[in-house]
Structure formats: structure tokens, C-alpha cells
């Protein structure tokens, strides 16, 4: 306390000057509307900037939560739209996918992702407890990611589209000529569509989507666009390089697709084989 008193005594002239200066500024602002308006505007700019920065920081800290919430909302919307009865019409809704069957979408987050090996996998933070099983399809809003192959209670492993064992039925979006989608293990942005007949009107830039010959993916899920193409050695089929819509090196949240008609279809096909 004595130290504070000594400090005030030693600096009484400076303190008096600052007090008088503050008082003069106060009376100037109060008695002149222009100065008062300028001061208030300046104060608003400063406080507004602080509030804006704080709000941006808060948004950044909760970005993962916002993304998860958005994915949940999109999942619900997808489930409604893909399972609409034929007698129900949705005005102003356009989608390139044509779902032939009943599909259910779940959300999950990628917690591990390989893309630099010949056989790459992803790990999801959802498993049996969330209803996920093997041979469920995995996509993002941009396109196909892969197929679930292993599941435990809390996690699941996905065979990436960047895997030498991956083989997905795919087709040209414009003509429905189809082939098999594989990966040659080189570029993580490029996969190959093979066995497309030479009669197909292949054109650079055309879109490749999932085909209708699969019980895993609905027909019409986007995959990528044609980068280049050539005929194989027999000159009967095209080998097409497809640039993926997804950046496979940067995958966050995904949708896991269940075909609710799958088991019934497989049972019917098994009966035909007997």
C-alpha cells in the first residue's frame, strides 16, 4: 500500500495531466455532435471487429461439430428422397442418380486413410453397433469411396477404390455402356474403367457413374470424368482413365449405403443356382 502511495506522489503531475486530458476529451465529445458521432463510430468499429474475430474463432473451433450436424441432415434427406414411393412427386428436385431399390444411408467419419500403397484401406468410426455390415457401399457427396469389408462393434474397414482388389461396376452416364472399374496402383487421382465395348461413344470429359449391375451401390452415383482412353490389344474394348471427383487424399465424413433388398435378391439368385 505504501508503495502505491509513493508512486502516486512521485507521478502526481503526470497523473493530473492525464486526468485533465481525459476530462477535456470527454467534454469535447459531449458538447460537439460531430466528435461524439466519430467517437461512437470508432468504438463500434473496434468492438465489432473483436466480436467478429471471436465469432470466427468460435466457428472454427466447432467446425467439426457443424460438419457432423450437416452430414446427419443430409443423411436424413437422402433417405427420404431415395425411398420415395413412385406415387409421390417432389417438385423442383433434380438428381442424376436413379435408385432402383430401397437404400438406407448412414453417416461415419474416416479416422484412417491410406492412398499411397498398392492396396489401400480406410477405417471408419462406426461398426456393428451403428448397423454397418460388410459389403456396404461407401460414398461422399462427390462420389464413390469404396466397399466395407470388415466390421467389429465400433469400427469398420473399407476397401478403397484405390485398391488393386477393388472392382466396381461402372458405366458411361450418357449411354449406359458399362465396364469394370479398377486401379493400376499409380496415380491416386486416376482409376481405370476397362471392358467398355468399342461401340460406346467415349468422349473426354464425360462422366462415369456406378452401374446398375451391383447390389452394393445404387445406379448413378458419380465416380469421375474421362481423362483419356484407348483401345486394348484386341481393339474390341476401351481402357479408360477416369479422374476421380473425390480427392482420395482428403476424406472426412462419408455415407455408408445399405441395400435393404440385397438379401432377398441374393436368396432368389441362390435358388436359381440349385
DOFI-830202 format. One record per residue: residue number from 1; residue in one letter; y, z, x of N, C-alpha, C in turn. Coordinates in steps of 0.2 Angstrom, whole numbers. Atoms other than C-alpha are relative to their C-alpha. Example, Ala and Ser with C-alpha at 12.3 -4.5 7.8 and 13.67 -1.06 7.14 Angstrom:
> 1|A|-6|0|4|-22|39|62|6|0|4
> 2|S|-6|-1|-4|-5|36|68|5|3|-4
END
This chain:
> 1|X|-6|0|4|0|0|0|6|0|4
> 2|X|-6|-1|-4|12|5|14|1|-7|4
> 3|X|-1|6|-3|8|-12|22|4|-5|-4
> 4|X|-3|5|4|13|-22|7|8|2|-1
> 5|X|-7|-3|1|29|-11|5|4|-3|7
> 6|X|-4|2|-6|34|-15|24|1|-8|0
> 7|X|0|8|0|30|-34|21|6|-2|-4
> 8|X|-5|1|5|42|-34|6|7|1|3
> 9|X|-7|-2|-3|56|-25|16|2|-6|5
> 10|X|-1|4|-6|54|-37|31|2|-7|-3
> 11|X|-1|7|2|54|-53|20|4|0|-7
> 12|X|-3|-1|7|66|-47|6|5|-6|-1
> 13|X|-5|5|1|79|-61|10|-4|-7|-2
> 14|X|4|6|2|65|-75|8|-2|1|-7
> 15|X|3|-1|7|58|-67|-7|6|-1|-5
> 16|X|-5|1|4|75|-66|-15|2|-7|-1
> 17|X|-2|7|1|79|-84|-11|-5|-4|-4
> 18|X|4|3|4|63|-90|-19|0|2|-7
> 19|X|-1|-3|7|66|-79|-34|6|-4|-3
> 20|X|-6|4|2|83|-87|-36|-1|-7|-1
> 21|X|1|7|0|77|-104|-33|-4|-2|-7
> 22|X|5|1|6|63|-102|-47|4|1|-6
> 23|X|-4|-1|6|76|-95|-59|5|-6|-1
> 24|X|-4|6|1|88|-110|-56|-4|-6|-3
> 25|X|4|5|3|74|-122|-59|-2|1|-7
> 26|X|2|-2|7|69|-113|-75|6|-1|-4
> 27|X|-6|1|4|87|-113|-82|2|-8|0
> 28|X|-1|7|0|89|-131|-77|-5|-4|-5
> 29|X|5|3|4|73|-136|-86|2|2|-7
> 30|X|-1|-2|6|78|-126|-101|6|-3|-3
> 31|X|-7|2|3|96|-132|-103|1|-8|0
> 32|X|-1|7|0|93|-151|-99|-7|-3|-3
> 33|X|6|2|4|81|-160|-111|-4|-5|5
> 34|X|3|5|-4|78|-174|-98|-5|3|5
> 35|X|4|-3|-5|72|-162|-84|-6|4|-3
> 36|X|5|-3|3|62|-152|-97|-6|-5|-2
> 37|X|5|5|2|53|-168|-103|-4|-2|6
> 38|X|3|2|-6|50|-173|-85|-5|5|3
> 39|X|4|-6|-3|43|-156|-80|-7|0|-4
> 40|X|6|0|4|31|-156|-95|-5|-6|1
> 41|X|4|6|-1|25|-174|-92|-4|1|7
> 42|X|3|-1|-6|22|-169|-74|-6|5|0
> 43|X|5|-5|1|12|-154|-79|-6|-3|-4
> 44|X|5|3|3|2|-164|-91|-4|-5|4
> 45|X|3|5|-5|-2|-177|-78|-5|4|4
> 46|X|4|-4|-5|-9|-163|-66|-6|3|-4
> 47|X|6|-3|3|-19|-154|-79|-4|-5|-3
> 48|X|4|6|3|-25|-170|-87|-5|-2|5
> 49|X|4|2|-6|-31|-175|-70|-6|5|2
> 50|X|5|-5|-2|-40|-159|-67|-6|0|-6
> 51|X|5|0|5|-48|-159|-84|-5|-7|0
> 52|X|4|6|0|-54|-177|-82|-5|0|6
> 53|X|4|-1|-5|-61|-173|-65|-6|4|-2
> 54|X|5|-5|2|-70|-158|-72|-5|-3|-5
> 55|X|4|4|4|-77|-169|-86|-5|-5|3
> 56|X|4|4|-3|-83|-182|-75|-6|3|4
> 57|X|5|-4|-4|-92|-169|-64|-5|2|-4
> 58|X|5|-3|5|-100|-161|-79|-5|-6|-2
> 59|X|4|5|2|-106|-178|-85|-5|-2|6
> 60|X|4|2|-5|-113|-182|-68|-6|5|1
> 61|X|5|-5|-1|-122|-165|-67|-5|-1|-6
> 62|X|5|1|6|-130|-169|-84|-2|-7|-2
> 63|X|2|7|1|-134|-187|-82|-7|-1|-1
> 64|X|7|1|1|-152|-185|-81|-2|3|-7
> 65|X|1|-2|7|-152|-175|-97|2|-5|-5
> 66|X|-2|6|4|-142|-189|-105|-4|-5|-1
> 67|X|5|6|0|-154|-202|-100|-6|2|-3
> 68|X|7|-2|3|-169|-192|-106|2|0|-8
> 69|X|-2|0|7|-160|-190|-123|1|-7|-3
> 70|X|-1|7|2|-156|-209|-124|-7|-3|0
> 71|X|7|3|0|-174|-213|-120|-4|2|-6
> 72|X|3|-2|6|-180|-202|-134|2|-3|-6
> 73|X|-3|3|6|-168|-210|-146|-3|-7|0
> 74|X|3|6|-1|-174|-227|-140|-7|-1|-2
> 75|X|7|-1|2|-192|-222|-142|-1|0|-7
> 76|X|1|-1|7|-190|-217|-160|2|-7|-3
> 77|X|-2|7|3|-180|-234|-164|-6|-5|1
> 78|X|5|5|-2|-194|-244|-155|-6|1|-5
> 79|X|5|-2|4|-207|-235|-165|1|-3|-8
> 80|X|-2|2|7|-198|-239|-182|0|-7|0
> 81|X|-1|7|1|-194|-257|-178|-7|-4|1
> 82|X|6|4|-1|-211|-262|-171|-6|1|-5
> 83|X|5|-2|5|-221|-254|-185|3|-1|-7
> 84|X|-3|2|7|-210|-261|-200|-5|-4|-4
> 85|X|4|4|4|-220|-267|-214|3|-7|-1
> 86|X|-2|7|0|-219|-286|-217|5|0|-6
> 87|X|-4|0|6|-211|-282|-234|7|3|1
> 88|X|-7|-3|-1|-196|-273|-226|4|-5|5
> 89|X|-4|4|-5|-182|-283|-218|5|4|3
> 90|X|-5|-4|-4|-170|-277|-205|6|-5|1
> 91|X|-6|4|-1|-153|-286|-206|3|0|7
> 92|X|-4|1|-7|-144|-292|-190|-4|3|6
> 93|X|4|-2|-6|-159|-287|-179|-4|-6|3
> 94|X|3|5|-4|-165|-299|-166|-4|2|6
> 95|X|4|-2|-6|-179|-297|-154|-5|-5|2
> 96|X|4|6|-2|-189|-309|-143|-7|2|0
> 97|X|7|-3|1|-205|-298|-145|-2|-1|-7
> 98|X|3|1|7|-217|-302|-159|-6|4|0
> 99|X|6|-5|-1|-228|-287|-161|-5|-2|-5
> 100|X|6|2|5|-245|-292|-169|-4|6|1
> 101|X|4|-6|0|-252|-275|-172|4|6|-1
> 102|X|-4|-6|1|-247|-257|-173|0|4|7
> 103|X|-1|-3|-7|-240|-249|-157|5|6|-1
> 104|X|-4|-6|0|-233|-232|-153|3|1|7
> 105|X|-3|-1|-7|-221|-228|-139|2|7|2
> 106|X|-2|-6|-2|-219|-213|-129|4|0|7
> 107|X|-4|0|-6|-207|-208|-115|-3|4|6
> 108|X|3|-4|-6|-211|-202|-97|5|-2|5
> 109|X|-4|1|-6|-202|-201|-81|-4|-1|6
> 110|X|4|1|-7|-208|-208|-64|2|5|5
> 111|X|-1|-5|-6|-210|-194|-51|-2|-3|6
> 112|X|2|3|-6|-218|-205|-38|-1|-8|-1
> 113|X|0|7|1|-217|-224|-35|-1|-3|7
> 114|X|1|4|-6|-225|-235|-21|2|-7|-2
> 115|X|-1|8|1|-220|-253|-19|0|-4|7
> 116|X|0|3|-7|-222|-256|0|-7|-1|2
> 117|X|7|0|-2|-241|-256|0|-4|-6|-3
> 118|X|4|5|4|-254|-270|-5|-2|2|-7
> 119|X|2|-3|6|-260|-258|-19|5|6|-2
> 120|X|-5|-5|2|-246|-248|-27|-1|3|-6
> 121|X|1|-4|6|-246|-235|-40|7|4|-1
> 122|X|-6|-5|2|-233|-224|-50|-3|6|-3
> 123|X|2|-7|4|-235|-206|-56|5|2|-5
> 124|X|-4|-2|5|-228|-201|-72|-1|8|-2
> 125|X|0|-7|1|-224|-183|-78|-3|2|-7
> 126|X|4|-1|6|-234|-185|-94|-7|-2|1
> 127|X|8|1|0|-253|-184|-97|-3|1|-6
> 128|X|4|-1|7|-266|-180|-110|4|4|-5
> 129|X|-4|-4|5|-255|-166|-117|5|-4|-4
> 130|X|-5|4|4|-242|-179|-122|-4|-6|-3
> 131|X|4|6|4|-256|-191|-129|-1|-6|4
> 132|X|1|6|-5|-257|-203|-114|-7|0|2
> 133|X|6|1|-2|-273|-211|-110|0|-6|5
> 134|X|1|6|-4|-280|-224|-98|1|-6|-4
> 135|X|-1|6|3|-276|-242|-102|5|0|-5
> 136|X|-6|1|4|-260|-239|-110|5|-4|4
> 137|X|-5|4|-4|-246|-251|-105|6|4|1
> 138|X|-6|-4|-2|-230|-245|-96|5|-5|1
> 139|X|-6|5|0|-213|-254|-98|6|4|1
> 140|X|-7|-3|1|-194|-251|-96|3|-5|-5
> 141|X|-4|4|5|-181|-259|-107|1|-7|3
> 142|X|0|6|-3|-181|-273|-94|-6|-4|0
> 143|X|6|4|-1|-199|-277|-93|-6|4|2
> 144|X|6|-3|-1|-217|-273|-88|0|4|7
> 145|X|1|-4|-6|-221|-259|-75|-7|0|2
> 146|X|7|0|-2|-240|-258|-75|-4|3|-6
> 147|X|5|-3|5|-255|-250|-84|-3|7|3
> 148|X|3|-7|-2|-261|-232|-84|-7|-1|1
> 149|X|7|1|-2|-277|-230|-75|-4|7|0
> 150|X|3|-7|0|-280|-211|-73|5|5|-3
> 151|X|-4|-5|4|-274|-196|-83|-3|7|1
> 152|X|2|-7|1|-275|-177|-82|4|3|-5
> 153|X|-4|-3|5|-267|-164|-93|7|-1|0
> 154|X|-7|0|0|-250|-165|-87|3|-7|4
> 155|X|-3|5|-4|-248|-181|-76|-5|-7|-2
> 156|X|4|6|0|-254|-199|-76|2|-5|5
> 157|X|-1|5|-6|-256|-213|-63|0|-7|-3
> 158|X|-1|7|2|-251|-231|-66|-1|-5|5
> 159|X|1|6|-4|-257|-247|-58|6|-4|0
> 160|X|-6|4|0|-241|-255|-53|-1|-7|-1
> 161|X|1|7|0|-238|-273|-57|0|-3|7
> 162|X|0|2|-7|-236|-274|-38|-6|3|3
> 163|X|7|-2|-2|-255|-271|-35|-4|-6|0
> 164|X|4|6|-1|-267|-283|-29|-6|0|-5
> 165|X|5|-1|6|-279|-277|-43|3|-1|-6
> 166|X|-3|1|6|-267|-280|-56|0|-7|-3
> 167|X|1|6|3|-270|-294|-68|2|0|-7
> 168|X|-3|-1|7|-259|-296|-84|0|-7|-3
> 169|X|-1|6|4|-260|-309|-97|8|-2|-1
> 170|X|-7|2|1|-243|-318|-97|1|-7|-2
> 171|X|-1|7|2|-235|-334|-104|7|-2|0
> 172|X|-7|3|0|-220|-345|-104|3|2|-7
> 173|X|-3|-2|7|-208|-339|-118|1|-5|-4
> 174|X|-2|6|4|-203|-356|-124|-6|-4|-3
> 175|X|5|4|3|-220|-364|-126|-7|4|-1
> 176|X|6|-4|1|-234|-350|-126|-5|-2|5
> 177|X|6|1|-5|-244|-358|-111|0|6|4
> 178|X|1|-6|-3|-252|-344|-103|-4|0|6
> 179|X|4|-1|-6|-260|-338|-87|-1|7|2
> 180|X|1|-7|-3|-264|-323|-76|6|2|4
> 181|X|-5|-2|-4|-250|-313|-68|-3|5|5
> 182|X|3|-4|-5|-255|-306|-51|6|1|5
> 183|X|-5|-1|-5|-246|-301|-35|-3|-1|7
> 184|X|3|2|-7|-249|-308|-17|2|5|5
> 185|X|-1|-5|-4|-243|-292|-9|6|-1|5
> 186|X|-6|1|-4|-227|-299|-1|6|3|-2
> 187|X|-6|-1|2|-211|-298|-10|0|5|-6
> 188|X|1|-4|6|-209|-283|-22|5|-2|-6
> 189|X|-4|3|5|-197|-293|-32|-3|-6|-3
> 190|X|3|6|2|-208|-308|-34|-8|1|-2
> 191|X|7|0|1|-225|-309|-43|-2|-7|-2
> 192|X|2|6|1|-236|-324|-47|-4|-1|-6
> 193|X|4|1|6|-242|-332|-63|-4|-6|2
> 194|X|4|5|-2|-257|-343|-60|-4|-2|-6
> 195|X|4|3|5|-269|-354|-70|4|-3|-6
> 196|X|-4|4|6|-255|-362|-81|-1|-7|1
> 197|X|1|7|-1|-260|-379|-85|5|-5|1
> 198|X|-5|5|-2|-251|-394|-78|4|-3|-6
> 199|X|-3|3|6|-247|-400|-96|6|5|-2
> 200|X|-5|-4|2|-235|-385|-98|7|-2|3
> 201|X|-7|2|-2|-216|-389|-97|3|5|4
> 202|X|-3|-6|-4|-212|-377|-82|7|-2|2
> 203|X|-7|2|-2|-194|-376|-78|3|7|3
> 204|X|-3|-5|-4|-185|-365|-65|5|4|-5
> 205|X|-4|-5|4|-176|-350|-74|-2|2|-7
> 206|X|3|-2|6|-187|-350|-89|-3|7|0
> 207|X|3|-7|0|-193|-333|-95|-7|1|-1
> 208|X|7|-2|1|-210|-326|-93|-1|6|-4
> 209|X|2|-6|4|-217|-313|-106|-7|1|0
> 210|X|7|-2|1|-233|-304|-110|-3|-5|-5
> 211|X|4|5|5|-246|-315|-119|-3|4|-5
> 212|X|3|-3|6|-255|-312|-135|-7|1|1
> 213|X|7|0|-1|-272|-311|-127|-2|7|3
> 214|X|1|-7|-3|-270|-292|-122|0|5|-5
> 215|X|0|-6|5|-275|-276|-131|5|5|3
> 216|X|-4|-5|-3|-263|-267|-120|8|-1|-1
> 217|X|-7|1|1|-246|-275|-121|1|-4|-6
> 218|X|-2|4|6|-238|-282|-137|2|-7|3
> 219|X|-2|7|-3|-234|-301|-135|8|0|0
> 220|X|-7|1|-1|-217|-305|-129|4|5|4
> 221|X|-4|-5|-4|-212|-290|-118|2|-4|6
> 222|X|-3|4|-6|-201|-298|-104|-3|2|7
> 223|X|3|-1|-7|-208|-299|-86|5|-2|5
> 224|X|-5|2|-5|-196|-310|-76|2|-8|-2
> 225|X|-2|7|1|-189|-328|-74|-3|-4|6
> 226|X|3|5|-4|-197|-343|-65|5|-1|6
> 227|X|-4|1|-7|-191|-343|-46|-1|-7|2
> 228|X|2|7|-2|-201|-359|-41|-7|-1|-2
> 229|X|7|1|2|-218|-367|-44|-2|-6|3
> 230|X|3|5|-3|-230|-379|-38|-7|-1|-3
> 231|X|6|1|2|-247|-387|-42|-5|3|5
> 232|X|5|-2|-4|-263|-379|-35|-4|-6|4
> 233|X|3|6|-4|-275|-389|-23|-4|-5|-5
> 234|X|3|5|4|-284|-396|-38|5|-4|-4
> 235|X|-6|3|4|-267|-401|-46|-2|0|-7
> 236|X|1|-1|8|-273|-395|-63|4|6|-2
> 237|X|-3|-6|3|-264|-379|-64|6|2|5
> 238|X|-6|-2|-3|-247|-372|-59|-1|7|4
> 239|X|-1|-7|-3|-244|-357|-47|7|1|0
> 240|X|-7|-1|1|-228|-350|-52|3|7|3
> 241|X|-3|-6|-2|-217|-337|-43|5|2|-5
> 242|X|-4|-3|5|-209|-325|-55|4|5|3
> 243|X|-4|-5|-2|-194|-315|-51|1|5|-5
> 244|X|1|-5|5|-196|-298|-60|7|2|-2
> 245|X|-6|-3|3|-182|-292|-72|1|7|3
> 246|X|-1|-7|-2|-186|-274|-66|1|0|8
> 247|X|0|-1|-7|-181|-268|-49|-5|6|1
> 248|X|6|-5|-1|-198|-260|-44|1|5|5
> 249|X|-1|-5|-5|-190|-250|-30|4|6|-3
> 250|X|-5|-5|3|-179|-240|-43|-2|1|-7
> 251|X|2|-1|7|-188|-235|-58|0|8|-2
> 252|X|-1|-7|2|-183|-219|-68|-4|2|-6
> 253|X|3|-1|6|-188|-217|-86|-4|-6|-2
> 254|X|4|6|2|-202|-228|-94|-2|2|-7
> 255|X|3|-1|7|-210|-231|-111|-7|-1|2
> 256|X|7|1|-1|-229|-229|-112|-2|-2|-7
> 257|X|1|3|7|-236|-240|-126|-8|1|-1
> 258|X|7|-1|3|-252|-236|-136|-1|-5|-6
> 259|X|2|5|5|-260|-250|-146|-5|4|-5
> 260|X|4|-4|5|-266|-240|-162|-6|-4|-3
> 261|X|6|4|3|-278|-254|-167|-5|-2|6
> 262|X|4|2|-6|-286|-255|-149|-7|1|-1
> 263|X|7|-2|1|-302|-245|-153|-4|-4|-5
> 264|X|3|4|5|-305|-254|-169|-2|-7|2
> 265|X|2|7|-3|-304|-271|-161|-5|0|5
> 266|X|5|0|-5|-315|-266|-147|-7|1|-3
> 267|X|6|-1|4|-328|-259|-159|-3|-6|-3
> 268|X|2|6|3|-328|-275|-168|-3|-5|5
> 269|X|2|4|-5|-330|-285|-152|-7|2|3
> 270|X|6|-3|-3|-344|-274|-146|-6|-2|-5
> 271|X|5|2|5|-353|-278|-162|-2|-7|0
> 272|X|2|7|-1|-352|-296|-159|-4|-2|6
> 273|X|4|1|-6|-360|-294|-142|-7|2|-1
> 274|X|6|-2|1|-375|-286|-149|-5|-5|-3
END
